[in-house]
């Protein structure tokens, strides 16, 4: 199993309701690929002092963490070619610009 962890860091303040809509759209799109075994999305919880670490883009503005579990690298690659996913990501990028970074690993828990 592969855990795909994505961090979305928005450029501007984002109302809680808008972030919730964005995360719900990403969750639906990822589950709709048929390759995701589970999808969990949450708001980043900032802690004092983390802004001093430049590699943590989640500290710059409102951010979200999305975890997607897939069976293997082939399933992950197939998921990224699903037609609904780019539409959701592009729509949110146009409305609320954000930066994305991600990492793939074996399950952490």
N, C-alpha and C positions, 0 to 999 in steps of 0.2 A: 504494500500500500504506500502511496505517496500523499503527503500532506502539502498542499499548495497554499502558502500563506501570502496574501497580498495586502500591502499597506497603501491606502489612498490618502493623500494629504492635500486638502483643498487650499487654494490660494487665498481665499477670502473667508471671513466668518460665514458660517452656514447655520441657519436655524435648525433646531433639533428635528422638527417635523420634516424638513427637506432632506436632512441626512437619513432619516428613517425611510423616506421614499426611495432614495438612492440605494440604500442597502437592500431594501425589499426587492427592488428591480434586479439588482445583481444576483441575489439569492434565487429568484425565479428563473432568471436566464441560465444560471449555472445548473440548477436542477433540471431545467428543460433540455439540457444537452443530452441527458440520458447517460452520461458518463460519470457524473458526480454521485458518490455514495452518500455524502452529507455536505451541507454548506451551512456555515455559521458566520454571521457578520455582526460586529459590535463596534461601538464608538471607542476610539482610543481614549484611555484615561491618563491624562498628563500628570506627572509628579514633579515637584520642585527640583530644579537643577538639571533636568534632562535636556533643556534647551542649549546647554553648553556643549553637547555632543553633536557636532555637525552632521554626522552620518544618520541621525535619527530624524528623518524628514517628517515623521508624525508629530513632532513638537512644534512645527512652524505655524500651524493653524488647525482648525478642526480636522480630524483624521478618523479613518475607519480601518479596522482590521477584518479581513475576510479569510476564513479558513475553508478550504475545499479538499475533501478526501476523495481520491480516485484510486482505482485498482493498481494502475501502473503508468509508465510514461506514455504508452500508446493511448490509453484512455484520456490522459491529460491533453495530449496533442489533438485528439479528436474533439475534445470539449472546446478548445480554442477556435475550432473551425465552425462551430455551430452558428447559424445565421442570426439568432436573436441576441447573442452576447455582444457583438460589435455595435449593434443598434443601441442597446442600453448604455454601453460605455460611452459611445460617441455623443449620444443625447445629453448625458450628464456632463461630459467634458465641454460641450458647447454652452451649457447653461451655467455650470459651476466649475471652472477650470481646476484641475487637480493634477498632482504628480503621482506616479505609481511606481512601486518597487515590489519585488516578490522574491520568495525563496521557496525551494522545494526540499523536503526532507522526509525521513521516515517519521511516523507519528511520534509526537513528543510526549504523549501521555498514554 
